[in-house]
Amino acid sequence: MQSENPVIADFVKLLNSAAGTIAGMGREASETAREKAKEMFGGMDFVSREEFDAVKDLASAAREEVENLKARIAALEAAAKPD
């Protein structure tokens, strides 16, 4: 059942318009806060997640290589020992 009262119809239109405006204001406030945070933290020496992961992978590979080299040195030292 739809109301044909123009006052109620206008009131509903007003509420719909207000809801859209409030939602838009919320999105704009969120975007503004995000931009302010980027500006504030942008000047600091933070790294991105991609850069962090790349360095972490490099460190892991270097650590593994060091362990392999330690094992090779131990094997060479054991082979070079005079019996």
Secondary structure, 3 states (H helix, E strand, C coil): CCCCCHHHHHHHHHHHHHHHHHHHHHHHHHHHHHHHHHHHHHCCCCCCHHHHHHHHHHHHHHHHHHHHHHHHHHHHHHHHCCC
